[in-house]
Amino acid sequence: MSPDPLEERLSRLPQGWRAARLEQLPWVQDIGYGITRPGAHEAGGVGMIRASDIQEGRLHSEEPRRISPLTHEANARSEVRVGDVVVVLVGRVGEAAVVTEEYEGWNVARTVALVRTADPVHAAWLRLWLRSSYVRDWCDRHVRGSTLQRTLNLKDLRGLPVPLPPAGVGAALLRTVETAERKASVNRRIAECAMSLSDALFAFEARNRGAWPERSFGEVTLMRAGQAARPREGASSRSALPPEEGVPFLAPADVLRKGLPYVSRTEAWLVSPDEGSACAPQSLLLATREDGVHAVMNEVPVVPGRGVLVLHAETLADTYWLLHEVRSRSRELTAAAQGPGGRELSRNAFASSALHWPTWSVRERFAQVVAKLHARARDAHAENAVLSGLRDGLLEDSLDGVGVSEGGESA
């Protein structure tokens, strides 16, 4: 059996570094998972962190899932504290965040692992490592299940190799990353404001929608369901495969990420996709989960996987309108979902879903304004992609013994 690539990489650490499995780290106090049977949502109950609440290294719960106090008390082992690290086990496996004061006393879902550490510094280091490309690739090699339900076993997470830097080097790297993340936070706020303004403009334009003729989504778009299976580990590799040699594979999890409704990169690539399977840029791509139907536009060609519904509109103005139509009716449109847990949109059911279709002049006027807001949001998002690459680059340099010095400057 060939050695694990991550273990082999960590066997070549600089002097003063060492590596250990997550469960063997002296500052890791506990590793567990959350509630298996949370019961129905209970308004005013205790918040429960779900996999969907963990995005881009932080917790963000727009519409919290709440459980009864009795259920919470019966699962006290998974009550979170400030400084705990939460890790996605189902879907976007490996995505991680540190629990902040806002989420103190919440619980976690079965789809989330809870790692309790001894102090905030070690929690920050673990979060940085979990968000690295090294761990994303490691997760890809250890996941089980289908495109719709990729799962990382807790046993495998316990065995994750973790590099441990000398104290000064680790602190300097974390300071540099924190500075970059503060800038990224500003960019996220810019993008969120731009999208909020776009949604508000849509609500204004659609205030008299009842006067418009009724159509169906199938009448105003060409629609197809994604058919591609997620590539096997080894069939694609983000680190080894240049973009010009493959096409990004789009899984439902790529659509369901919270944040800007655009996709410019994904977690996997297809080297030789089937002819006609790729979607041209500026297609509308939909996926669903319990909190609603979500939509994104792709900035590059992508191959949609199973569980993704593709809508092609006649014009870009129509695509903008439909994007915001879906965003405004997210929960209502889940009526077109099917399968276990309603995790897959039925093409026929969605095609027959009704909408009020405005005149060309309304759609065009709306598009002229929101195109500028979307462009500003994409610029902020693009800068964050650069900052994310900087984080990975700094970590890689550190593992090679170069980069940030103990004084916080580049060596």
VEXLUMGU-206201 format. One record per residue (C-alpha): residue in one letter; chain; y, x, z. Coordinates in Angstrom, 1 decimal, m for minus. Each point is the difference from the previous one (the first is absolute). Example, Ala and Ser with C-alpha at 12.3 -4.5 7.8 and 13.67 -1.06 7.14 Angstrom:
2
+---------+--------+--------+--------+--------+
| residuo | cadena |  north |   east |     up |
+---------+--------+--------+--------+--------+
|       A |      A |   m4.5 |   12.3 |    7.8 |
|       S |      A |    3.4 |    1.4 |   m0.7 |
+---------+--------+--------+--------+--------+
This chain:
411
+---------+--------+--------+--------+--------+
| residuo | cadena |  north |   east |     up |
+---------+--------+--------+--------+--------+
|       M |      A |    0.0 |    0.0 |    0.0 |
|       S |      A |    3.4 |    1.4 |   m1.0 |
|       P |      A |    2.5 |    0.5 |    2.8 |
|       D |      A |    2.7 |   m2.6 |    0.6 |
|       P |      A |    3.1 |    1.1 |   m1.9 |
|       L |      A |    2.3 |   m0.7 |    2.9 |
|       E |      A |   m2.2 |    2.0 |    2.4 |
|       E |      A |   m0.1 |    2.8 |   m2.5 |
|       R |      A |    3.8 |    0.0 |   m0.3 |
|       L |      A |    0.5 |    0.1 |    3.7 |
|       S |      A |   m2.4 |    2.9 |    0.3 |
|       R |      A |    2.8 |    2.1 |   m1.5 |
|       L |      A |    2.8 |   m0.6 |    2.5 |
|       P |      A |    2.6 |    2.6 |    0.9 |
|       Q |      A |   m0.2 |    2.0 |    3.1 |
|       G |      A |    0.7 |   m2.0 |    3.1 |
|       W |      A |   m1.2 |   m3.3 |   m1.5 |
|       R |      A |   m3.3 |   m1.7 |    0.7 |
|       A |      A |   m1.6 |   m3.3 |   m1.0 |
|       A |      A |   m2.1 |   m2.6 |    1.8 |
|       R |      A |   m1.3 |   m3.5 |   m0.6 |
|       L |      A |    2.2 |   m2.8 |    1.2 |
|       E |      A |   m2.4 |   m1.1 |    2.8 |
|       Q |      A |   m0.1 |    3.6 |    1.3 |
|       L |      A |    3.7 |    0.5 |    0.4 |
|       P |      A |    0.9 |    0.4 |    3.7 |
|       W |      A |    3.1 |   m2.1 |   m0.3 |
|       V |      A |   m1.8 |   m3.0 |   m1.6 |
|       Q |      A |   m0.8 |   m2.3 |    2.9 |
|       D |      A |   m1.7 |   m2.9 |   m1.9 |
|       I |      A |   m0.9 |   m1.2 |   m3.5 |
|       G |      A |   m0.9 |   m3.6 |   m0.6 |
|       Y |      A |    0.7 |   m3.0 |   m2.1 |
|       G |      A |    1.5 |   m3.4 |    0.5 |
|       I |      A |   m0.9 |   m3.7 |    0.4 |
|       T |      A |   m2.9 |   m1.3 |   m2.1 |
|       R |      A |    0.7 |   m3.7 |    0.6 |
|       P |      A |    3.7 |   m0.5 |    0.6 |
|       G |      A |   m0.1 |   m3.8 |   m0.5 |
|       A |      A |    2.7 |   m2.1 |   m1.5 |
|       H |      A |    3.7 |    1.1 |   m0.1 |
|       E |      A |    1.7 |   m1.1 |    3.2 |
|       A |      A |    3.8 |   m0.3 |   m0.1 |
|       G |      A |    1.5 |    1.8 |    3.1 |
|       G |      A |   m3.2 |    1.9 |    0.5 |
|       V |      A |   m0.6 |    3.7 |    0.2 |
|       G |      A |    0.7 |    2.0 |   m3.2 |
|       M |      A |   m3.0 |    1.6 |   m1.8 |
|       I |      A |    0.5 |    3.0 |   m2.3 |
|       R |      A |   m1.8 |   m0.5 |   m3.3 |
|       A |      A |   m0.8 |    2.5 |   m2.7 |
|       S |      A |    2.8 |   m1.5 |   m2.1 |
|       D |      A |    2.5 |    0.8 |    2.7 |
|       I |      A |   m0.5 |    3.7 |   m0.4 |
|       Q |      A |    2.0 |    1.2 |   m3.0 |
|       E |      A |    1.4 |    3.4 |   m1.0 |
|       G |      A |   m0.6 |    1.6 |    3.4 |
|       R |      A |    1.6 |   m2.7 |    2.1 |
|       L |      A |   m0.6 |   m3.5 |    1.4 |
|       H |      A |    1.8 |   m2.9 |   m1.7 |
|       S |      A |   m1.1 |   m3.6 |    0.8 |
|       E |      A |    2.3 |   m2.6 |   m1.7 |
|       E |      A |   m2.2 |   m2.9 |    1.1 |
|       P |      A |   m2.0 |    1.1 |    3.0 |
|       R |      A |   m3.6 |   m1.3 |    0.5 |
|       R |      A |   m0.2 |   m1.3 |    3.5 |
|       I |      A |   m3.1 |   m0.6 |    2.2 |
|       S |      A |   m0.5 |   m2.0 |    3.2 |
|       P |      A |    0.6 |    1.8 |    3.3 |
|       L |      A |   m3.6 |   m0.7 |    0.9 |
|       T |      A |   m1.3 |    1.8 |   m3.1 |
|       H |      A |    2.4 |    2.8 |    0.7 |
|       E |      A |   m1.3 |    0.3 |    3.6 |
|       A |      A |   m3.6 |    0.0 |   m1.1 |
|       N |      A |    0.8 |    2.9 |   m2.3 |
|       A |      A |    2.1 |    2.1 |    2.4 |
|       R |      A |   m1.6 |    3.2 |   m1.2 |
|       S |      A |    1.9 |   m0.2 |   m3.3 |
|       E |      A |    3.4 |   m0.8 |    1.5 |
|       V |      A |    2.4 |    2.5 |   m1.4 |
|       R |      A |    2.5 |    2.3 |    1.7 |
|       V |      A |    3.0 |    1.8 |   m1.2 |
|       G |      A |   m1.2 |    3.3 |   m1.6 |
|       D |      A |   m3.4 |   m1.3 |   m1.1 |
|       V |      A |   m1.0 |    0.7 |   m3.6 |
|       V |      A |   m1.3 |   m2.9 |   m2.1 |
|       V |      A |   m2.1 |    0.6 |   m3.1 |
|       V |      A |   m1.0 |   m2.3 |   m2.8 |
|       L |      A |   m3.8 |   m0.4 |   m0.3 |
|       V |      A |   m0.1 |   m2.7 |   m2.8 |
|       G |      A |    1.9 |    0.1 |   m3.2 |
|       R |      A |    2.5 |    2.8 |   m0.1 |
|       V |      A |   m2.3 |    2.1 |    2.2 |
|       G |      A |    1.6 |    2.9 |    2.0 |
|       E |      A |    3.6 |   m1.4 |   m0.1 |
|       A |      A |    1.4 |    0.7 |    3.5 |
|       A |      A |    2.9 |   m0.6 |    2.3 |
|       V |      A |    1.1 |    0.7 |    3.5 |
|       V |      A |    0.6 |   m3.0 |    2.3 |
|       T |      A |    3.6 |   m0.5 |    1.0 |
|       E |      A |    1.6 |   m1.9 |    2.8 |
|       E |      A |    0.3 |   m3.1 |   m2.1 |
|       Y |      A |   m3.8 |   m0.3 |   m0.1 |
|       E |      A |   m0.7 |    0.9 |    3.6 |
|       G |      A |   m2.7 |   m2.3 |    1.5 |
|       W |      A |   m1.2 |   m1.3 |   m3.4 |
|       N |      A |   m3.7 |    0.0 |   m1.0 |
|       V |      A |   m1.6 |    1.2 |   m3.2 |
|       A |      A |   m2.3 |   m1.7 |   m2.6 |
|       R |      A |   m3.5 |    1.2 |   m0.8 |
|       T |      A |    1.4 |    1.5 |   m3.2 |
|       V |      A |    2.0 |    2.5 |    2.0 |
|       A |      A |   m1.1 |    3.0 |    2.1 |
|       L |      A |    1.8 |    0.9 |    3.2 |
|       V |      A |    0.3 |    3.7 |    0.9 |
|       R |      A |    1.5 |    0.7 |    3.5 |
|       T |      A |    1.5 |    3.4 |    0.4 |
|       A |      A |    1.3 |    1.9 |    3.1 |
|       D |      A |    3.6 |    0.4 |   m1.2 |
|       P |      A |    2.4 |   m0.8 |   m2.8 |
|       V |      A |   m0.1 |    3.4 |   m1.6 |
|       H |      A |   m3.7 |   m0.1 |   m0.7 |
|       A |      A |    0.4 |   m3.6 |   m1.2 |
|       A |      A |    2.6 |    1.1 |   m2.5 |
|       W |      A |   m2.2 |    2.9 |   m1.2 |
|       L |      A |   m2.9 |   m2.3 |   m0.5 |
|       R |      A |    2.1 |   m2.5 |   m1.9 |
|       L |      A |    1.3 |    2.8 |   m2.3 |
|       W |      A |   m3.6 |    1.2 |   m0.7 |
|       L |      A |   m1.3 |   m3.5 |   m0.6 |
|       R |      A |    2.7 |   m0.6 |   m2.6 |
|       S |      A |   m0.7 |    3.1 |   m1.9 |
|       S |      A |   m1.7 |    0.2 |   m3.4 |
|       Y |      A |   m2.9 |    1.9 |    1.6 |
|       V |      A |   m0.9 |   m2.9 |    2.2 |
|       R |      A |    0.5 |   m2.6 |   m2.8 |
|       D |      A |   m2.5 |    2.0 |   m2.1 |
|       W |      A |   m2.3 |    0.3 |    3.0 |
|       C |      A |    0.2 |   m3.8 |    0.6 |
|       D |      A |   m0.9 |   m0.6 |   m3.7 |
|       R |      A |   m3.2 |    2.0 |    0.5 |
|       H |      A |   m1.0 |   m2.0 |    3.1 |
|       V |      A |    0.9 |   m3.6 |   m0.8 |
|       R |      A |   m2.5 |   m2.7 |   m0.6 |
|       G |      A |    0.2 |   m3.4 |   m1.6 |
|       S |      A |    1.7 |   m1.4 |   m3.1 |
|       T |      A |    3.4 |    0.2 |   m1.5 |
|       L |      A |    1.0 |   m3.1 |    2.0 |
|       Q |      A |   m1.4 |    1.2 |    3.3 |
|       R |      A |    0.0 |    3.8 |    0.3 |
|       T |      A |   m1.1 |    0.8 |    3.5 |
|       L |      A |    0.1 |    3.2 |    2.1 |
|       N |      A |   m2.5 |    0.0 |    2.9 |
|       L |      A |    1.3 |    0.9 |    3.4 |
|       K |      A |   m2.8 |    2.5 |    0.3 |
|       D |      A |    1.3 |    1.8 |   m3.1 |
|       L |      A |    3.6 |    0.0 |    1.4 |
|       R |      A |   m1.2 |    1.6 |    3.2 |
|       G |      A |   m1.4 |    2.8 |   m2.1 |
|       L |      A |    3.2 |    0.7 |   m1.9 |
|       P |      A |    0.9 |    3.7 |    0.0 |
|       V |      A |    3.5 |    0.6 |    1.4 |
|       P |      A |    1.8 |    3.4 |   m0.2 |
|       L |      A |    1.8 |    1.1 |    3.1 |
|       P |      A |    3.0 |    2.3 |   m0.5 |
|       P |      A |    1.6 |    2.4 |    2.6 |
|       A |      A |    2.4 |   m2.0 |    2.1 |
|       G |      A |    3.2 |    1.5 |   m1.6 |
|       V |      A |   m1.1 |   m0.4 |   m3.5 |
|       G |      A |   m1.1 |   m3.6 |    0.5 |
|       A |      A |    3.3 |   m0.9 |    1.7 |
|       A |      A |    2.1 |    1.6 |   m2.7 |
|       L |      A |   m1.9 |   m1.9 |   m2.7 |
|       L |      A |    0.3 |   m3.3 |    1.8 |
|       R |      A |    3.8 |    0.5 |    0.4 |
|       T |      A |    0.3 |    0.6 |   m3.7 |
|       V |      A |   m2.1 |   m3.0 |   m0.9 |
|       E |      A |    2.0 |   m2.2 |    2.4 |
|       T |      A |    3.2 |    1.0 |   m1.7 |
|       A |      A |   m1.4 |   m1.0 |   m3.4 |
|       E |      A |   m1.3 |   m3.3 |    1.5 |
|       R |      A |    3.4 |   m0.9 |    1.3 |
|       K |      A |    1.3 |    0.3 |   m3.5 |
|       A |      A |   m2.9 |   m2.0 |   m1.3 |
|       S |      A |    0.8 |   m2.8 |    2.5 |
|       V |      A |    3.5 |   m0.3 |   m1.4 |
|       N |      A |   m1.4 |   m0.2 |   m3.5 |
|       R |      A |   m2.4 |   m2.8 |    1.1 |
|       R |      A |    2.9 |   m1.9 |    1.4 |
|       I |      A |    1.9 |    0.3 |   m3.2 |
|       A |      A |   m3.0 |   m1.3 |   m2.0 |
|       E |      A |   m0.6 |   m2.8 |    2.5 |
|       C |      A |    3.6 |   m1.1 |   m0.3 |
|       A |      A |   m0.1 |    0.0 |   m3.8 |
|       M |      A |   m3.1 |   m2.1 |    0.0 |
|       S |      A |    1.4 |   m2.4 |    2.6 |
|       L |      A |    3.0 |   m0.5 |   m2.2 |
|       S |      A |   m2.2 |   m0.6 |   m3.0 |
|       D |      A |   m2.0 |   m2.6 |    1.9 |
|       A |      A |    3.2 |   m1.7 |    1.2 |
|       L |      A |    1.4 |   m0.1 |   m3.6 |
|       F |      A |   m3.3 |   m1.6 |   m1.1 |
|       A |      A |    0.2 |   m2.7 |    2.7 |
|       F |      A |    3.6 |   m0.7 |   m1.2 |
|       E |      A |   m0.9 |   m0.2 |   m3.6 |
|       A |      A |   m3.0 |   m2.2 |    0.7 |
|       R |      A |    1.8 |   m2.4 |    2.3 |
|       N |      A |   m0.1 |   m2.8 |   m2.6 |
|       R |      A |   m3.5 |    0.9 |   m1.3 |
|       G |      A |   m1.1 |   m3.7 |    0.2 |
|       A |      A |    2.1 |   m0.7 |   m3.1 |
|       W |      A |   m1.9 |    2.5 |   m2.1 |
|       P |      A |   m3.1 |   m0.9 |   m2.0 |
|       E |      A |   m3.3 |    0.6 |    1.6 |
|       R |      A |   m2.3 |    2.6 |   m1.5 |
|       S |      A |   m3.1 |    1.9 |    1.2 |
|       F |      A |   m0.4 |    3.7 |    0.5 |
|       G |      A |   m2.5 |    0.0 |   m2.8 |
|       E |      A |    2.5 |   m1.5 |   m2.4 |
|       V |      A |    2.7 |    2.6 |    0.6 |
|       T |      A |   m2.2 |    3.1 |    0.2 |
|       L |      A |   m3.0 |    1.6 |   m1.5 |
|       M |      A |   m2.4 |    0.5 |    2.9 |
|       R |      A |   m3.2 |    2.0 |    0.7 |
|       A |      A |   m2.0 |    1.1 |    3.0 |
|       G |      A |   m0.6 |    3.6 |    0.7 |
|       Q |      A |   m3.6 |    1.1 |   m0.7 |
|       A |      A |   m0.2 |    3.7 |    0.8 |
|       A |      A |   m2.1 |    1.3 |    2.9 |
|       R |      A |    1.5 |    2.6 |    2.2 |
|       P |      A |   m1.0 |    3.5 |   m1.3 |
|       R |      A |   m2.7 |    1.7 |    2.0 |
|       E |      A |    1.0 |    3.0 |    2.1 |
|       G |      A |   m0.2 |    3.0 |   m2.3 |
|       A |      A |    0.8 |   m2.1 |   m3.1 |
|       S |      A |    3.7 |    0.4 |    0.8 |
|       S |      A |    2.0 |    2.2 |    2.3 |
|       R |      A |    3.8 |   m0.2 |    0.6 |
|       S |      A |    0.1 |    3.7 |    0.8 |
|       A |      A |   m2.0 |    1.2 |   m3.1 |
|       L |      A |    0.8 |   m2.5 |   m2.7 |
|       P |      A |    3.4 |    0.4 |   m1.7 |
|       P |      A |    1.6 |   m3.4 |   m0.8 |
|       E |      A |   m0.1 |    0.7 |   m3.8 |
|       E |      A |   m3.8 |    0.1 |    0.2 |
|       G |      A |   m0.5 |   m3.4 |    1.6 |
|       V |      A |    1.4 |   m3.4 |    0.7 |
|       P |      A |    0.8 |   m1.2 |    3.6 |
|       F |      A |   m2.5 |   m2.5 |    1.3 |
|       L |      A |    1.7 |   m3.0 |    1.8 |
|       A |      A |   m1.9 |   m1.5 |    2.9 |
|       P |      A |    1.1 |   m3.2 |    1.9 |
|       A |      A |    1.1 |    2.3 |    2.8 |
|       D |      A |    2.5 |    1.6 |   m2.3 |
|       V |      A |    1.6 |   m3.4 |   m0.6 |
|       L |      A |   m0.2 |   m1.0 |    3.6 |
|       R |      A |    2.0 |    2.9 |    1.4 |
|       K |      A |    3.2 |   m1.2 |    1.7 |
|       G |      A |    3.3 |    1.2 |   m1.3 |
|       L |      A |    1.4 |    0.3 |   m3.5 |
|       P |      A |   m1.9 |   m2.2 |   m2.6 |
|       Y |      A |   m0.6 |    2.9 |   m2.4 |
|       V |      A |   m2.9 |    2.3 |   m0.6 |
|       S |      A |    0.4 |    3.5 |   m1.4 |
|       R |      A |   m3.0 |    1.7 |    1.5 |
|       T |      A |   m3.4 |   m1.1 |    1.4 |
|       E |      A |   m2.8 |    1.5 |    2.0 |
|       A |      A |   m2.5 |    0.5 |   m2.9 |
|       W |      A |   m0.1 |    0.8 |   m3.7 |
|       L |      A |   m2.3 |   m1.0 |   m2.8 |
|       V |      A |   m0.7 |    2.9 |   m2.5 |
|       S |      A |   m1.3 |   m2.2 |   m2.8 |
|       P |      A |    0.9 |   m3.6 |    0.5 |
|       D |      A |   m1.4 |   m2.7 |   m2.2 |
|       E |      A |    2.0 |   m0.7 |   m3.1 |
|       G |      A |    2.6 |   m2.7 |    0.6 |
|       S |      A |   m0.5 |    0.0 |    3.8 |
|       A |      A |    3.4 |    1.7 |    0.8 |
|       C |      A |    3.1 |   m2.0 |    0.6 |
|       A |      A |    3.3 |    1.0 |   m1.6 |
|       P |      A |    2.9 |    0.8 |    2.4 |
|       Q |      A |    2.0 |   m3.0 |    1.3 |
|       S |      A |   m3.0 |   m2.2 |    0.2 |
|       L |      A |   m0.2 |   m2.3 |    3.0 |
|       L |      A |   m3.0 |    0.7 |    2.3 |
|       L |      A |   m1.1 |   m2.4 |    2.7 |
|       A |      A |   m2.4 |    0.2 |    3.0 |
|       T |      A |   m0.5 |   m2.2 |    3.0 |
|       R |      A |   m1.0 |    0.1 |    3.7 |
|       E |      A |    0.4 |   m2.4 |    2.9 |
|       D |      A |    3.8 |    0.4 |    0.2 |
|       G |      A |    0.7 |   m0.9 |   m3.6 |
|       V |      A |   m0.1 |    1.0 |   m3.7 |
|       H |      A |    1.8 |    3.3 |   m0.6 |
|       A |      A |    1.4 |    1.3 |   m3.3 |
|       V |      A |    1.1 |    3.4 |   m1.4 |
|       M |      A |    1.2 |    1.4 |   m3.3 |
|       N |      A |   m1.6 |    3.2 |   m1.3 |
|       E |      A |    2.3 |    2.8 |   m1.1 |
|       V |      A |   m2.9 |    1.9 |   m1.7 |
|       P |      A |   m3.1 |   m1.3 |   m1.9 |
|       V |      A |   m2.7 |   m1.0 |    2.5 |
|       V |      A |   m3.6 |   m1.3 |   m0.2 |
|       P |      A |   m0.3 |   m3.1 |    2.3 |
|       G |      A |   m3.0 |   m0.2 |    2.2 |
|       R |      A |   m2.0 |   m3.0 |    1.1 |
|       G |      A |    2.1 |   m2.3 |    2.1 |
|       V |      A |    3.2 |    0.7 |   m1.9 |
|       L |      A |    1.5 |   m2.7 |   m2.3 |
|       V |      A |    2.2 |    1.2 |   m2.9 |
|       L |      A |    2.9 |   m2.0 |   m1.4 |
|       H |      A |    1.7 |    1.0 |   m3.3 |
|       A |      A |    3.4 |   m1.8 |   m0.6 |
|       E |      A |    1.8 |   m0.3 |   m3.3 |
|       T |      A |    3.1 |    2.0 |    1.2 |
|       L |      A |    1.0 |    2.2 |    2.9 |
|       A |      A |    2.4 |   m2.7 |    1.1 |
|       D |      A |   m3.0 |   m2.4 |    0.3 |
|       T |      A |   m1.9 |    2.6 |    2.0 |
|       Y |      A |    2.9 |    0.4 |    2.5 |
|       W |      A |    0.2 |   m3.8 |    0.4 |
|       L |      A |   m3.8 |   m0.3 |    0.5 |
|       L |      A |   m0.1 |    2.9 |    2.5 |
|       H |      A |    2.5 |   m1.8 |    2.2 |
|       E |      A |   m1.6 |   m3.4 |   m0.6 |
|       V |      A |   m3.2 |    1.4 |    1.5 |
|       R |      A |    1.8 |    1.7 |    2.8 |
|       S |      A |    1.7 |   m3.2 |    0.9 |
|       R |      A |   m3.2 |   m2.0 |    0.0 |
|       S |      A |   m2.4 |    2.6 |    1.4 |
|       R |      A |   m1.8 |   m2.2 |    2.5 |
|       E |      A |   m0.1 |   m3.1 |   m2.2 |
|       L |      A |   m1.7 |    1.8 |   m2.8 |
|       T |      A |   m3.0 |    1.1 |    2.1 |
|       A |      A |   m1.4 |   m3.4 |   m1.0 |
|       A |      A |   m1.3 |    1.8 |   m3.1 |
|       A |      A |   m2.0 |    2.5 |    2.1 |
|       Q |      A |   m3.7 |    0.1 |    0.1 |
|       G |      A |   m2.9 |    2.0 |    1.4 |
|       P |      A |   m0.7 |    1.3 |    3.5 |
|       G |      A |    3.2 |   m0.3 |    2.0 |
|       G |      A |    1.9 |   m1.1 |   m3.1 |
|       R |      A |    0.4 |    3.6 |   m1.1 |
|       E |      A |   m0.1 |   m0.6 |   m3.8 |
|       L |      A |    2.2 |   m2.1 |   m2.2 |
|       S |      A |   m1.7 |   m2.4 |   m2.4 |
|       R |      A |    1.5 |    0.5 |   m3.4 |
|       N |      A |   m0.6 |   m3.6 |   m1.0 |
|       A |      A |    1.4 |   m1.4 |    3.2 |
|       F |      A |    3.1 |    2.2 |   m0.1 |
|       A |      A |    0.6 |   m0.7 |   m3.7 |
|       S |      A |    0.1 |   m3.7 |    0.8 |
|       S |      A |    2.4 |    0.4 |    2.9 |
|       A |      A |    3.3 |   m1.7 |   m0.8 |
|       L |      A |    3.6 |    1.4 |    0.0 |
|       H |      A |    3.4 |   m1.2 |   m1.1 |
|       W |      A |    1.1 |    2.1 |   m3.0 |
|       P |      A |    3.7 |    0.6 |   m0.4 |
|       T |      A |    1.9 |    0.3 |   m3.3 |
|       W |      A |    0.1 |    3.4 |   m1.7 |
|       S |      A |    3.7 |    0.4 |    1.0 |
|       V |      A |   m0.8 |   m0.3 |    3.7 |
|       R |      A |   m2.9 |    2.4 |   m0.2 |
|       E |      A |    2.1 |    2.5 |   m2.0 |
|       R |      A |    3.0 |   m0.2 |    2.4 |
|       F |      A |   m2.3 |    0.5 |    3.0 |
|       A |      A |   m1.6 |    3.0 |   m1.6 |
|       Q |      A |    3.3 |    1.7 |   m0.9 |
|       V |      A |    0.9 |    0.1 |    3.7 |
|       V |      A |   m3.3 |    0.7 |    1.7 |
|       A |      A |   m0.9 |    2.8 |   m2.5 |
|       K |      A |    2.8 |    2.0 |    1.6 |
|       L |      A |   m1.2 |   m0.8 |    3.5 |
|       H |      A |   m3.5 |    0.9 |   m0.9 |
|       A |      A |    1.2 |    3.3 |   m1.6 |
|       R |      A |    1.7 |    0.9 |    3.2 |
|       A |      A |   m3.1 |   m0.8 |    2.0 |
|       R |      A |   m2.2 |    2.1 |   m2.3 |
|       D |      A |    2.4 |    3.0 |    0.3 |
|       A |      A |   m0.4 |   m0.1 |    3.7 |
|       H |      A |   m3.7 |   m0.4 |   m0.3 |
|       A |      A |   m0.2 |    3.0 |   m2.4 |
|       E |      A |    1.8 |    2.2 |    2.4 |
|       N |      A |   m2.5 |   m1.0 |    2.7 |
|       A |      A |   m2.8 |    1.0 |   m2.3 |
|       V |      A |    1.6 |    3.5 |   m0.2 |
|       L |      A |    0.3 |    0.1 |    3.8 |
|       S |      A |   m3.6 |   m1.0 |    0.3 |
|       G |      A |   m1.0 |    2.8 |   m2.3 |
|       L |      A |    2.1 |    2.4 |    2.1 |
|       R |      A |   m1.9 |   m1.1 |    3.1 |
|       D |      A |   m3.3 |    0.8 |   m1.7 |
|       G |      A |    1.3 |    3.3 |   m1.3 |
|       L |      A |    1.2 |    1.1 |    3.4 |
|       L |      A |   m3.3 |   m0.8 |    1.5 |
|       E |      A |   m1.9 |    1.8 |   m2.7 |
|       D |      A |    2.2 |    3.1 |    0.3 |
|       S |      A |   m0.6 |    0.0 |    3.8 |
|       L |      A |   m3.8 |   m0.1 |   m0.5 |
|       D |      A |    0.5 |    3.0 |   m2.3 |
|       G |      A |    2.0 |    1.9 |    2.6 |
|       V |      A |    3.4 |   m0.3 |   m1.7 |
|       G |      A |    2.9 |   m2.5 |    0.1 |
|       V |      A |    1.8 |   m1.2 |    3.1 |
|       S |      A |    0.4 |    2.6 |    2.7 |
|       E |      A |    0.1 |   m0.6 |    3.8 |
|       G |      A |    3.7 |   m0.2 |   m0.2 |
|       G |      A |   m0.1 |   m3.0 |   m2.4 |
|       E |      A |    1.0 |    2.0 |   m3.1 |
|       S |      A |   m1.9 |    0.8 |   m3.1 |
|       A |      A |   m1.8 |    3.3 |    0.3 |
+---------+--------+--------+--------+--------+
